[in-house]
Amino acid sequence: MEMSSLNISADHVMSHRCRILWPRRNSVWRMGSYPIRESVLTLKSAIESVGTSVNIMRCPEEYRGNLSVSVIEHDTPWMRDVSPMFAWKTEEDLPYSGIHWTHQGSGSSKDALIPSTLLMNEHIQVISCIGYELDPNMMITNGKGIFIISKNLFAAKNPNLDEKGLEVLLRRVTYIDKVIWVRGDFGGIDNVVNFIDENNVILNWTENKGDVLYDIFSNTASQLEKKGYKRLARIHPLREASFSRGGHGDGRHRWRAFDARLREFLSREGRDCNSSVRRPLH
């Protein structure tokens, strides 16, 4: 099968497998990482209860011979920042291949090898796109060839590759129907918009024209409408001030607001909140 016929995995599709990096950095996690490790084990049980297998990835010195544990050197605490991008023939299949982009992680040489190491350990074909950075903060997809990409984040991480260049590169490794570029300084693309199924997106929103992100939300809505997307709902913040460009506290409140309103909307629509909200990476 040609690579261009493969589809990148979408957030709203149920995963076959979840992979979690075992917390180990005391500079990130408090009390020697013990509280977060208890949380990870609780999370593992919750994910397994809905039929998705979980693989915890530890460093060699922490390996205890558990079959649900892989041995992968790492320094970063964030799997999302270093995971390969999985491609599929159909949603029912196991991954056909994985794309190894350049990832920041913690900046260590260990983290740079995680995508390829993970794929080879699981006998999944590796497609190398090293030298270019593309991660879930920059891009979302419906899993059927529609991509929404943050122009600002992509340009900041890939100064030598323009929009057309990325689209050419993507066509080498996955099927593309259309690409929607969203401009604005709003952090991750899923702070603003995300797919809830193959054909519909949900958009964050505020009616306060004095809000620093009002123009970004409006422009995003306009671009989506031009591409023929129906906005199922505009998700309002729990408080207008949550959409400031302040510190991490504002960011956390903004996401909690979005998540709460999204779950409320999905419940009204009769959708499964647990499977439709952002899920762990494959």
PALUMDO-298880 format. One record per atom (N, C-alpha, C): residue number from 1; residue in one letter; atom name; x, y, z. Coordinates in steps of 0.02 Angstrom, whole numbers, plus 50000, padded with zeros to 5 digits. Each point is the difference from the previous one (the first is absolute). Layout:
BEGIN
   k r  a  east north    up
 NUM A CA     X     Y     Z
...
REM end
This chain:
BEGIN
   k r  a  east north    up
   1 M  N 50042 49940 50000
   1 M CA 49958 50060 50000
   1 M  C 50044 50062 50000
   2 E  N 49983 50050 49959
   2 E CA 50038 50062 49997
   2 E  C 49989 50038 50066
   3 M  N 50053 50035 50022
   3 M CA 49995 50037 50062
   3 M  C 49944 50053 49998
   4 S  N 49989 50029 49940
   4 S CA 49951 50053 49994
   4 S  C 49929 49976 50013
   5 S  N 49989 49934 50003
   5 S CA 49933 49973 50013
   5 S  C 49988 49988 50074
   6 L  N 50050 50013 50042
   6 L CA 49993 49990 50072
   6 L  C 49969 50061 50033
   7 N  N 49965 49989 50056
   7 N CA 49969 50054 50037
   7 N  C 50033 50008 50068
   8 I  N 50015 50062 50019
   8 I CA 50026 50014 50066
   8 I  C 49945 49990 50052
   9 S  N 50018 49971 50056
   9 S CA 49952 49987 50054
   9 S  C 49968 50064 50026
  10 A  N 49933 49997 50010
  10 A CA 49963 50058 50025
  10 A  C 49985 49993 50075
  11 D  N 49992 50057 50034
  11 D CA 49990 50000 50072
  11 D  C 49934 49968 50021
  12 H  N 49948 50006 49959
  12 H CA 49934 49976 50021
  12 H  C 49990 49925 49988
  13 V  N 50050 49967 49969
  13 V CA 49995 49928 49987
  13 V  C 50030 49962 50058
  14 M  N 49967 49947 50022
  14 M CA 50023 49961 50057
  14 M  C 50068 49968 49986
  15 S  N 50044 50001 50048
  15 S CA 50067 49973 49991
  15 S  C 50001 49924 50012
  16 H  N 50045 49966 49965
  16 H CA 50014 49930 50014
  16 H  C 50048 49994 50060
  17 R  N 50044 50049 50005
  17 R CA 50051 49996 50053
  17 R  C 50019 50071 50023
  18 C  N 50014 50005 50063
  18 C CA 50024 50063 50029
  18 C  C 50070 49988 50029
  19 R  N 50044 50047 49989
  19 R CA 50068 49995 50026
  19 R  C 50014 50058 50047
  20 I  N 50027 49983 50059
  20 I CA 50012 50051 50052
  20 I  C 50073 49997 50021
  21 L  N 50031 50058 50004
  21 L CA 50068 50004 50027
  21 L  C 49997 49998 50076
  22 W  N 50039 49957 50031
  22 W CA 50001 49994 50072
  22 W  C 50032 50063 50030
  23 P  N 49965 50036 50045
  23 P CA 50027 50062 50028
  23 P  C 50064 49988 50039
  24 R  N 50051 50041 49987
  24 R CA 50063 49988 50034
  24 R  C 50039 50063 50014
  25 R  N 49980 50058 49974
  25 R CA 50039 50061 50009
  25 R  C 49977 50038 50062
  26 N  N 50043 50000 50050
  26 N CA 49983 50035 50063
  26 N  C 49996 50076 49990
  27 S  N 50031 50025 49947
  27 S CA 49997 50071 49986
  27 S  C 49930 50020 49975
  28 V  N 49961 49951 49978
  28 V CA 49933 50013 49974
  28 V  C 49947 49976 50050
  29 W  N 50009 49940 50027
  29 W CA 49950 49970 50044
  29 W  C 50022 50006 50073
  30 R  N 49954 50015 50043
  30 R CA 50015 50010 50071
  30 R  C 50009 49934 50037
  31 M  N 50031 50003 50058
  31 M CA 50007 49943 50047
  31 M  C 50029 49938 49966
  32 G  N 50053 50011 49961
  32 G CA 50034 49944 49969
  32 G  C 49959 49963 49949
  33 S  N 49949 50033 49973
  33 S CA 49956 49972 49947
  33 S  C 49951 49947 50026
  34 Y  N 49998 49987 50064
  34 Y CA 49957 49947 50025
  34 Y  C 49925 50015 49992
  35 P  N 49976 50061 50016
  35 P CA 49928 50014 49991
  35 P  C 49978 49992 49927
  36 I  N 50040 50026 49953
  36 I CA 49980 49996 49930
  36 I  C 50002 49928 49975
  37 R  N 50045 49959 50028
  37 R CA 50003 49930 49979
  37 R  C 49936 49963 50022
  38 E  N 49975 50016 50059
  38 E CA 49936 49971 50022
  38 E  C 49944 50021 49953
  39 S  N 50002 50063 49978
  39 S CA 49949 50024 49954
  39 S  C 50005 49965 49933
  40 V  N 50061 49987 49977
  40 V CA 50009 49965 49936
  40 V  C 49971 49930 50003
  41 L  N 50011 49965 50056
  41 L CA 49973 49932 50007
  41 L  C 49923 50000 50002
  42 T  N 49972 50052 50032
  42 T CA 49927 50008 50000
  42 T  C 49974 50013 49930
  43 L  N 50036 50044 49963
  43 L CA 49982 50015 49931
  43 L  C 50004 49938 49956
  44 K  N 50052 49961 50010
  44 K CA 50008 49938 49962
  44 K  C 49940 49954 50009
  45 S  N 49978 49992 50061
  45 S CA 49942 49957 50014
  45 S  C 49937 50027 49967
  46 A  N 49991 50066 50002
  46 A CA 49940 50031 49970
  46 A  C 50000 49991 49924
  47 I  N 50057 50008 49968
  47 I CA 50004 49992 49927
  47 I  C 49988 49927 49981
  48 E  N 50029 49954 50037
  48 E CA 49991 49929 49985
  48 E  C 49928 49978 50009
  49 S  N 49963 50034 50044
  49 S CA 49931 49982 50013
  49 S  C 49954 50012 49941
  50 V  N 50022 50042 49951
  50 V CA 49959 50013 49940
  50 V  C 50027 49962 49940
  51 G  N 50046 49952 50012
  51 G CA 50022 49956 49947
  51 G  C 50062 50020 49963
  52 T  N 50036 50051 50024
  52 T CA 50062 50022 49969
  52 T  C 50059 49975 50041
  53 S  N 50048 49967 49967
  53 S CA 50059 49976 50037
  53 S  C 50046 50059 50016
  54 V  N 50038 49993 50053
  54 V CA 50045 50053 50023
  54 V  C 50070 49972 50007
  55 N  N 50048 50036 49972
  55 N CA 50070 49981 50005
  55 N  C 50038 50056 50035
  56 I  N 50029 49985 50058
  56 I CA 50038 50050 50037
  56 I  C 50074 49993 49981
  57 M  N 50030 50055 49982
  57 M CA 50069 50000 49976
  57 M  C 50046 50027 50054
  58 R  N 50044 49956 50024
  58 R CA 50048 50018 50053
  58 R  C 50071 50002 49971
  59 C  N 50044 50032 50036
  59 C CA 50071 49997 49983
  59 C  C 50028 49932 50022
  60 P  N 50056 49978 49971
  60 P CA 50027 49934 50015
  60 P  C 50011 49986 50074
  61 E  N 50024 50050 50037
  61 E CA 50014 49989 50071
  61 E  C 49937 49990 50041
  62 E  N 49941 50017 49971
  62 E CA 49937 49993 50036
  62 E  C 49960 49939 49978
  63 Y  N 50025 49964 49951
  63 Y CA 49962 49943 49973
  63 Y  C 49998 49943 50051
  64 R  N 49941 49970 50007
  64 R CA 49991 49946 50049
  64 R  C 49975 49936 49967
  65 G  N 50004 49995 49934
  65 G CA 49979 49940 49966
  65 G  C 49926 49993 49989
  66 N  N 49961 50054 50012
  66 N CA 49928 49998 49989
  66 N  C 49986 50002 49925
  67 L  N 49955 49955 49977
  67 L CA 49985 49996 49929
  67 L  C 49966 50062 49973
  68 S  N 49967 50040 50042
  68 S CA 49966 50060 49977
  68 S  C 50047 50060 50001
  69 V  N 50064 49987 50009
  69 V CA 50049 50054 50004
  69 V  C 50050 49993 49943
  70 S  N 50015 50056 49966
  70 S CA 50053 50002 49950
  70 S  C 50060 50037 50029
  71 V  N 50058 49984 49974
  71 V CA 50061 50033 50023
  71 V  C 50021 50051 49947
  72 I  N 49993 50063 50016
  72 I CA 50020 50054 49955
  72 I  C 50033 50055 50041
  73 E  N 50060 50019 49981
  73 E CA 50034 50056 50032
  73 E  C 49962 50064 49988
  74 H  N 49989 50040 50052
  74 H CA 49967 50065 49989
  74 H  C 50017 50047 50058
  75 D  N 49997 50065 49984
  75 D CA 50007 50052 50049
  75 D  C 49936 50041 50006
  76 T  N 49962 50006 49945
  76 T CA 49940 50042 50000
  76 T  C 49945 49969 50042
  77 P  N 49957 50040 50032
  77 P CA 49942 49973 50035
  77 P  C 49938 49996 49956
  78 W  N 50005 50026 49938
  78 W CA 49940 50008 49959
  78 W  C 50001 49955 49938
  79 M  N 49961 49946 50001
  79 M CA 49997 49955 49943
  79 M  C 49973 50036 49938
  80 R  N 49954 50045 50010
  80 R CA 49969 50035 49944
  80 R  C 50053 50038 49959
  81 D  N 50052 50024 50033
  81 D CA 50051 50040 49965
  81 D  C 50049 49958 49960
  82 V  N 50002 49935 50011
  82 V CA 50051 49959 49966
  82 V  C 49971 49939 49964
  83 S  N 49935 49993 50001
  83 S CA 49970 49941 49968
  83 S  C 50005 50004 49924
  84 P  N 50010 49943 49967
  84 P CA 49994 50000 49927
  84 P  C 49927 50012 49981
  85 M  N 49989 50018 49938
  85 M CA 49933 50010 49974
  85 M  C 49980 49935 49963
  86 F  N 49945 49969 50021
  86 F CA 49981 49935 49973
  86 F  C 49956 50007 49939
  87 A  N 50011 49956 49951
  87 A CA 49961 49999 49939
  87 A  C 49967 49932 49991
  88 W  N 49941 49999 49971
  88 W CA 49959 49940 49997
  88 W  C 49974 49988 49929
  89 K  N 49987 49937 49984
  89 K CA 49963 49984 49939
  89 K  C 49925 50011 50013
  90 T  N 49976 49972 50055
  90 T CA 49931 50011 50023
  90 T  C 50002 50008 50075
  91 E  N 49947 50028 50028
  91 E CA 49999 50012 50073
  91 E  C 49999 49935 50039
  92 E  N 49978 49945 49969
  92 E CA 49996 49937 50036
  92 E  C 50067 49964 50004
  93 D  N 50048 50020 49957
  93 D CA 50065 49967 49998
  93 D  C 50047 50026 50054
  94 L  N 50052 49961 50013
  94 L CA 50055 50026 50040
  94 L  C 50040 50048 49957
  95 P  N 50042 50044 50030
  95 P CA 50037 50048 49959
  95 P  C 50040 49967 49944
  96 Y  N 49996 50029 49941
  96 Y CA 50037 49975 49943
  96 Y  C 50071 50028 50001
  97 S  N 50006 50062 50022
  97 S CA 50065 50033 50003
  97 S  C 49998 50056 50051
  98 G  N 50058 50026 50017
  98 G CA 50005 50057 50046
  98 G  C 50049 50051 49972
  99 I  N 49983 50063 50007
  99 I CA 50042 50053 49974
  99 I  C 50043 50029 50056
 100 H  N 50065 49999 49990
 100 H CA 50047 50027 50049
 100 H  C 50018 50071 49979
 101 W  N 49966 50049 50033
 101 W CA 50018 50070 49991
 101 W  C 50054 50017 50051
 102 T  N 50034 50055 49989
 102 T CA 50045 50027 50051
 102 T  C 49958 50028 50056
 103 H  N 50015 49981 50062
 103 H CA 49962 50024 50058
 103 H  C 50048 50033 50049
 104 Q  N 49974 50050 50035
 104 Q CA 50041 50034 50049
 104 Q  C 50010 49958 50063
 105 G  N 49945 49975 50028
 105 G CA 50006 49964 50063
 105 G  C 50037 50044 50051
 106 S  N 50046 49970 50035
 106 S CA 50041 50038 50047
 106 S  C 50063 50026 49967
 107 G  N 50009 49984 49936
 107 G CA 50060 50022 49964
 107 G  C 50057 49950 50004
 108 S  N 49989 49943 50033
 108 S CA 50054 49952 50009
 108 S  C 50003 49952 49941
 109 S  N 50058 49969 49991
 109 S CA 50009 49951 49946
 109 S  C 49955 49939 50011
 110 K  N 49986 49984 50064
 110 K CA 49955 49943 50014
 110 K  C 49931 50011 49971
 111 D  N 49973 50060 50010
 111 D CA 49933 50015 49977
 111 D  C 49996 50000 49924
 112 A  N 50054 50019 49967
 112 A CA 50000 50002 49927
 112 A  C 49990 49931 49969
 113 L  N 50017 49948 50037
 113 L CA 49996 49931 49973
 113 L  C 49934 49965 50018
 114 I  N 49959 50031 50042
 114 I CA 49939 49966 50023
 114 I  C 49955 49979 49943
 115 P  N 49982 50044 49951
 115 P CA 49953 49978 49949
 115 P  C 50022 49937 49962
 116 S  N 50062 50000 49975
 116 S CA 50024 49942 49962
 116 S  C 50006 49938 50044
 117 T  N 50025 50009 50062
 117 T CA 50008 49943 50045
 117 T  C 49933 49968 50015
 118 L  N 49949 50041 50015
 118 L CA 49934 49975 50015
 118 L  C 49973 49960 49940
 119 L  N 50006 50028 49940
 119 L CA 49973 49968 49940
 119 L  C 50036 49934 49986
 120 M  N 50066 49999 50006
 120 M CA 50037 49939 49986
 120 M  C 49985 49946 50052
 121 N  N 49992 50021 50064
 121 N CA 49983 49951 50052
 121 N  C 49934 49966 49986
 122 E  N 49954 50035 49968
 122 E CA 49934 49973 49986
 122 E  C 49993 49976 49928
 123 H  N 50056 49997 49964
 123 H CA 50002 49974 49932
 123 H  C 49954 50039 49953
 124 I  N 50000 50066 50008
 124 I CA 49961 50045 49957
 124 I  C 50049 50036 49953
 125 Q  N 49982 50004 49937
 125 Q CA 50043 50033 49951
 125 Q  C 50014 50073 50019
 126 V  N 50063 50021 49995
 126 V CA 50020 50068 50017
 126 V  C 50006 50042 49936
 127 I  N 49964 50056 49998
 127 I CA 50008 50050 49947
 127 I  C 50037 50059 50030
 128 S  N 50059 50015 49976
 128 S CA 50041 50052 50030
 128 S  C 49986 50069 49968
 129 C  N 49980 50046 50043
 129 C CA 49994 50071 49980
 129 C  C 50043 50042 50047
 130 I  N 50057 49971 50021
 130 I CA 50045 50035 50045
 130 I  C 50026 50063 49965
 131 G  N 50002 50053 50038
 131 G CA 50020 50065 49973
 131 G  C 49941 50048 49996
 132 Y  N 49939 49972 50009
 132 Y CA 49939 50041 50000
 132 Y  C 49961 49984 50064
 133 E  N 49971 50052 50029
 133 E CA 49965 49991 50063
 133 E  C 49925 50010 49990
 134 L  N 49961 49950 50018
 134 L CA 49928 50004 49996
 134 L  C 49972 49957 50056
 135 D  N 49962 50030 50046
 135 D CA 49973 49963 50057
 135 D  C 49927 50019 50011
 136 P  N 49966 49967 50048
 136 P CA 49928 50013 50010
 136 P  C 49984 50071 50022
 137 N  N 50050 50039 50024
 137 N CA 49987 50070 50015
 137 N  C 49988 50040 49937
 138 M  N 50029 49978 49945
 138 M CA 49997 50038 49937
 138 M  C 49944 49977 49955
 139 M  N 49979 49937 50003
 139 M CA 49957 49973 49949
 139 M  C 49948 49952 50028
 140 I  N 49940 50003 49973
 140 I CA 49948 49950 50013
 140 I  C 49974 49975 49933
 141 T  N 49969 49942 50000
 141 T CA 49974 49971 49939
 141 T  C 49936 49962 50014
 142 N  N 49958 49992 49949
 142 N CA 49939 49961 50007
 142 N  C 50012 49927 49985
 143 G  N 50062 49982 49982
 143 G CA 50017 49931 49985
 143 G  C 49981 49979 49930
 144 K  N 49973 50047 49960
 144 K CA 49979 49985 49932
 144 K  C 50027 50052 49951
 145 G  N 50058 50027 50016
 145 G CA 50033 50045 49953
 145 G  C 49990 50074 50010
 146 I  N 49963 50020 50053
 146 I CA 49992 50071 50015
 146 I  C 50046 50018 50057
 147 F  N 50041 50052 49990
 147 F CA 50048 50022 50051
 147 F  C 49988 50073 50017
 148 I  N 50001 50016 50064
 148 I CA 49999 50070 50023
 148 I  C 50066 50012 50036
 149 I  N 50038 50049 49977
 149 I CA 50068 50010 50024
 149 I  C 50010 50072 50022
 150 S  N 50034 50009 50056
 150 S CA 50018 50067 50025
 150 S  C 50058 50028 49960
 151 K  N 49987 50052 49962
 151 K CA 50052 50032 49960
 151 K  C 50056 50027 50044
 152 N  N 49982 50033 50055
 152 N CA 50050 50031 50043
 152 N  C 50047 49949 50032
 153 L  N 49972 49946 50028
 153 L CA 50041 49950 50033
 153 L  C 50044 49964 49949
 154 F  N 49971 49983 49942
 154 F CA 50038 49964 49950
 154 F  C 50059 50043 49975
 155 A  N 49987 50064 49986
 155 A CA 50052 50044 49974
 155 A  C 50056 50010 50051
 156 A  N 49981 50003 50065
 156 A CA 50050 50010 50052
 156 A  C 50047 49941 50006
 157 K  N 49974 49939 49990
 157 K CA 50040 49940 50008
 157 K  C 50033 49977 49934
 158 N  N 49976 50025 49944
 158 N CA 50026 49978 49935
 158 N  C 50013 50061 49955
 159 P  N 50049 50041 50017
 159 P CA 50012 50062 49962
 159 P  C 50021 49988 49927
 160 N  N 50024 49940 49984
 160 N CA 50023 49987 49932
 160 N  C 49949 49963 49957
 161 L  N 49938 49994 50025
 161 L CA 49949 49964 49963
 161 L  C 49936 50041 50001
 162 D  N 49974 50018 49940
 162 D CA 49939 50040 49998
 162 D  C 49938 49954 49996
 163 E  N 49941 50031 49995
 163 E CA 49938 49962 50001
 163 E  C 49997 49950 49942
 164 K  N 50018 50022 49941
 164 K CA 49998 49956 49942
 164 K  C 50049 49942 50008
 165 G  N 50059 50015 50029
 165 G CA 50050 49948 50011
 165 G  C 49976 49946 50047
 166 L  N 49964 50021 50054
 166 L CA 49973 49950 50046
 166 L  C 49947 49957 49966
 167 E  N 49957 50031 49961
 167 E CA 49947 49962 49967
 167 E  C 50030 49949 49952
 168 V  N 50054 50018 49965
 168 V CA 50034 49952 49957
 168 V  C 50029 49943 50041
 169 L  N 50031 50017 50057
 169 L CA 50030 49949 50043
 169 L  C 49946 49954 50028
 170 L  N 49944 50028 50022
 170 L CA 49946 49959 50028
 170 L  C 49971 49952 49947
 171 R  N 49996 50023 49938
 171 R CA 49972 49957 49948
 171 R  C 50044 49939 49986
 172 R  N 50063 50004 50019
 172 R CA 50045 49943 49992
 172 R  C 49984 49945 50051
 173 V  N 49971 50019 50057
 173 V CA 49992 49951 50055
 173 V  C 49928 49987 50019
 174 T  N 49953 50040 49976
 174 T CA 49930 49989 50019
 174 T  C 49954 50029 49947
 175 Y  N 49938 49978 50001
 175 Y CA 49949 50026 49954
 175 Y  C 49979 50070 50023
 176 I  N 49995 50047 49953
 176 I CA 49978 50068 50016
 176 I  C 49943 50020 49953
 177 D  N 49945 50023 50029
 177 D CA 49945 50029 49961
 177 D  C 50007 50075 49999
 178 K  N 50005 50031 50059
 178 K CA 50010 50072 50004
 178 K  C 50036 50017 50065
 179 V  N 50034 50057 49999
 179 V CA 50035 50026 50059
 179 V  C 49973 50070 50015
 180 I  N 49980 50010 50062
 180 I CA 49976 50066 50023
 180 I  C 50053 50029 50046
 181 W  N 50028 50057 49981
 181 W CA 50051 50033 50041
 181 W  C 49967 50053 50043
 182 V  N 50011 49997 50066
 182 V CA 49971 50048 50047
 182 V  C 50056 50043 50027
 183 R  N 49992 50066 49996
 183 R CA 50051 50047 50023
 183 R  C 49979 50030 50066
 184 G  N 50049 50012 50044
 184 G CA 49986 50032 50064
 184 G  C 50043 49971 50055
 185 D  N 50011 50039 50052
 185 D CA 50041 49979 50057
 185 D  C 49954 49975 50055
 186 F  N 49984 49934 49998
 186 F CA 49952 49973 50047
 186 F  C 50025 49936 50033
 187 G  N 50064 49985 49994
 187 G CA 50026 49937 50028
 187 G  C 49982 49943 49955
 188 G  N 49984 49942 50030
 188 G CA 49982 49941 49960
 188 G  C 49937 50010 49959
 189 I  N 49998 49969 49941
 189 I CA 49942 50008 49956
 189 I  C 49936 49975 50032
 190 D  N 50005 49950 50045
 190 D CA 49940 49974 50031
 190 D  C 49975 50043 50058
 191 N  N 50034 50056 50014
 191 N CA 49972 50050 50044
 191 N  C 49942 50036 49966
 192 V  N 49998 49998 49934
 192 V CA 49952 50038 49961
 192 V  C 49948 49956 49966
 193 V  N 50023 49944 49971
 193 V CA 49954 49960 49959
 193 V  C 50022 49927 50002
 194 N  N 49951 49955 49993
 194 N CA 50017 49929 49993
 194 N  C 49943 49964 49965
 195 F  N 50016 49943 49968
 195 F CA 49948 49958 49970
 195 F  C 49967 49959 50055
 196 I  N 49934 49993 49995
 196 I CA 49965 49953 50045
 196 I  C 49977 49938 49961
 197 D  N 50003 50004 49935
 197 D CA 49991 49941 49957
 197 D  C 50028 50017 49932
 198 E  N 49989 49957 49952
 198 E CA 50032 50007 49935
 198 E  C 49980 50065 49964
 199 N  N 49938 50023 50011
 199 N CA 49972 50054 49960
 199 N  C 49987 50065 50038
 200 N  N 50008 50000 50066
 200 N CA 49981 50058 50040
 200 N  C 50056 50022 50047
 201 V  N 50005 50066 50008
 201 V CA 50048 50028 50047
 201 V  C 49963 50038 50053
 202 I  N 50034 50010 50056
 202 I CA 49972 50039 50054
 202 I  C 50050 50056 50015
 203 L  N 49974 50060 50010
 203 L CA 50041 50060 50001
 203 L  C 49994 50037 50067
 204 N  N 50056 50017 50029
 204 N CA 49999 50041 50060
 204 N  C 49978 50071 49981
 205 W  N 49969 50035 50048
 205 W CA 49969 50063 49981
 205 W  C 49993 50047 50059
 206 T  N 49998 50064 49987
 206 T CA 49982 50051 50050
 206 T  C 49964 50055 49963
 207 E  N 49949 50029 50032
 207 E CA 49964 50056 49971
 207 E  C 50031 50066 50018
 208 N  N 50051 49999 50042
 208 N CA 50032 50062 50023
 208 N  C 50050 50024 49948
 209 K  N 49984 50053 49964
 209 K CA 50043 50025 49947
 209 K  C 50064 50031 50028
 210 G  N 50002 50013 50065
 210 G CA 50060 50026 50031
 210 G  C 50049 49945 50020
 211 D  N 49978 49937 49994
 211 D CA 50043 49944 50017
 211 D  C 50057 49996 49951
 212 V  N 50060 49984 50024
 212 V CA 50060 49999 49958
 212 V  C 49996 49946 49946
 213 L  N 49958 49949 50009
 213 L CA 49994 49946 49952
 213 L  C 49937 50004 49958
 214 Y  N 49960 50052 50007
 214 Y CA 49938 50006 49962
 214 Y  C 50013 49997 49925
 215 D  N 50049 50038 49976
 215 D CA 50014 50002 49928
 215 D  C 50023 49932 49975
 216 I  N 50039 49964 50041
 216 I CA 50024 49934 49980
 216 I  C 49941 49952 49992
 217 F  N 49955 50000 50049
 217 F CA 49942 49957 49996
 217 F  C 49957 50017 49939
 218 S  N 49990 50065 49988
 218 S CA 49958 50021 49943
 218 S  C 50032 49980 49934
 219 N  N 50065 50012 49994
 219 N CA 50035 49982 49938
 219 N  C 50000 49925 49989
 220 T  N 50008 49962 50054
 220 T CA 49998 49927 49993
 220 T  C 49931 49977 49976
 221 A  N 49948 50029 50030
 221 A CA 49932 49983 49978
 221 A  C 49990 50016 49927
 222 S  N 50024 50057 49978
 222 S CA 49993 50021 49931
 222 S  C 50035 49951 49952
 223 Q  N 50061 49981 50018
 223 Q CA 50038 49954 49957
 223 Q  C 49966 49931 49996
 224 L  N 49972 49977 50056
 224 L CA 49966 49935 50000
 224 L  C 49937 50003 49958
 225 E  N 49962 50056 50006
 225 E CA 49939 50006 49961
 225 E  C 50014 50002 49925
 226 K  N 50055 50031 49981
 226 K CA 50019 50003 49929
 226 K  C 50015 49930 49974
 227 K  N 50024 49956 50044
 227 K CA 50015 49932 49980
 227 K  C 49940 49953 50005
 228 G  N 49943 50028 50019
 228 G CA 49939 49960 50001
 228 G  C 49985 49964 50064
 229 Y  N 50033 50019 50056
 229 Y CA 49987 49965 50063
 229 Y  C 49943 50032 50039
 230 K  N 49958 49956 50027
 230 K CA 49946 50022 50043
 230 K  C 50027 50006 50071
 231 R  N 49988 50058 50032
 231 R CA 50019 50007 50070
 231 R  C 49943 49972 50043
 232 L  N 50010 49945 50032
 232 L CA 49947 49970 50041
 232 L  C 49986 50043 50061
 233 A  N 50051 50034 50026
 233 A CA 49989 50042 50059
 233 A  C 50059 50046 50009
 234 R  N 49987 50059 50028
 234 R CA 50053 50044 50021
 234 R  C 50006 49992 50076
 235 I  N 50057 49978 50022
 235 I CA 50009 49985 50071
 235 I  C 50021 50063 50037
 236 H  N 49959 50023 50045
 236 H CA 50015 50062 50036
 236 H  C 50045 49985 50061
 237 P  N 50045 50046 50015
 237 P CA 50041 49991 50061
 237 P  C 49957 50008 50062
 238 L  N 50023 49970 50055
 238 L CA 49964 50007 50063
 238 L  C 50007 50071 50027
 239 R  N 50054 50032 49982
 239 R CA 50008 50071 50016
 239 R  C 50041 50032 49944
 240 E  N 49981 50060 49980
 240 E CA 50033 50033 49943
 240 E  C 50075 50007 50011
 241 A  N 50021 50015 50062
 241 A CA 50071 50013 50013
 241 A  C 50043 49939 49990
 242 S  N 49969 49941 49994
 242 S CA 50040 49939 49992
 242 S  C 50036 49999 49933
 243 F  N 49980 50043 49953
 243 F CA 50031 50000 49934
 243 F  C 50052 50056 49994
 244 S  N 50041 50007 50050
 244 S CA 50056 50048 49996
 244 S  C 50063 49963 49980
 245 R  N 50050 50038 49981
 245 R CA 50064 49969 49982
 245 R  C 50046 50001 50061
 246 G  N 49973 49987 50058
 246 G CA 50039 50003 50061
 246 G  C 50040 49937 50011
 247 G  N 50014 49984 50064
 247 G CA 50042 49943 50016
 247 G  C 49963 49935 49995
 248 H  N 50032 49948 50026
 248 H CA 49973 49933 49994
 248 H  C 49933 49993 50036
 249 G  N 49990 50038 50053
 249 G CA 49937 49995 50036
 249 G  C 49941 50016 49956
 250 D  N 50006 50053 49960
 250 D CA 49947 50019 49953
 250 D  C 49989 49945 49949
 251 G  N 50056 49970 49976
 251 G CA 49995 49947 49951
 251 G  C 49962 49940 50026
 252 R  N 50015 49981 50062
 252 R CA 49965 49942 50029
 252 R  C 49926 50014 50008
 253 H  N 49984 50062 50023
 253 H CA 49930 50017 50009
 253 H  C 49964 50000 49933
 254 R  N 50034 50026 49948
 254 R CA 49970 50003 49934
 254 R  C 49983 49930 49975
 255 W  N 50047 49952 50010
 255 W CA 49987 49932 49976
 255 W  C 49945 49967 50041
 256 R  N 50000 50011 50066
 256 R CA 49947 49971 50041
 256 R  C 49931 50026 49977
 257 A  N 49998 50065 49984
 257 A CA 49938 50030 49976
 257 A  C 49978 49967 49936
 258 F  N 50046 49992 49953
 258 F CA 49984 49969 49936
 258 F  C 49977 49928 50010
 259 D  N 50037 49964 50041
 259 D CA 49984 49929 50011
 259 D  C 49931 49992 50032
 260 A  N 49985 50042 50049
 260 A CA 49936 49995 50035
 260 A  C 49943 50015 49952
 261 R  N 50007 50053 49961
 261 R CA 49947 50018 49954
 261 R  C 49993 49949 49944
 262 L  N 50056 49972 49978
 262 L CA 49998 49949 49948
 262 L  C 49961 49938 50024
 263 R  N 50015 49978 50061
 263 R CA 49964 49942 50027
 263 R  C 49925 50015 50007
 264 E  N 49984 50061 50022
 264 E CA 49930 50019 50006
 264 E  C 49965 49998 49933
 265 F  N 50033 50025 49948
 265 F CA 49972 50000 49933
 265 F  C 49991 49929 49973
 266 L  N 50052 49959 50008
 266 L CA 49996 49931 49975
 266 L  C 49944 49961 50034
 267 S  N 49990 50012 50065
 267 S CA 49947 49967 50036
 267 S  C 49932 50019 49972
 268 R  N 49990 50064 49985
 268 R CA 49937 50023 49971
 268 R  C 49988 49968 49932
 269 E  N 50054 49989 49963
 269 E CA 49994 49971 49933
 269 E  C 49994 49924 50002
 270 G  N 50003 49971 50061
 270 G CA 49995 49928 50006
 270 G  C 50063 49963 49980
 271 R  N 50057 50034 50002
 271 R CA 50064 49970 49981
 271 R  C 50036 49974 50062
 272 D  N 50045 49953 49989
 272 D CA 50041 49972 50055
 272 D  C 50055 50048 50017
 273 C  N 49995 50033 50057
 273 C CA 50050 50050 50020
 273 C  C 50069 49970 50006
 274 N  N 50005 49938 50026
 274 N CA 50066 49971 50014
 274 N  C 50039 49985 49936
 275 S  N 49966 49978 49947
 275 S CA 50036 49981 49940
 275 S  C 50007 50058 49952
 276 S  N 49961 50054 50009
 276 S CA 50001 50055 49952
 276 S  C 50047 50056 50021
 277 V  N 50017 50004 50064
 277 V CA 50047 50050 50022
 277 V  C 50070 49974 49988
 278 R  N 50050 50045 49997
 278 R CA 50069 49980 49983
 278 R  C 50020 49939 50040
 279 R  N 50026 49951 49965
 279 R CA 50020 49936 50030
 279 R  C 50075 49995 50002
 280 P  N 50026 49950 50036
 280 P CA 50073 49990 50000
 280 P  C 50025 49981 49931
 281 L  N 50064 50013 49987
 281 L CA 50028 49983 49936
 281 L  C 50001 49925 49989
 282 H  N 49998 49979 49937
 282 H CA 50005 49929 49983
 282 H  C 50067 49973 50026
REM end
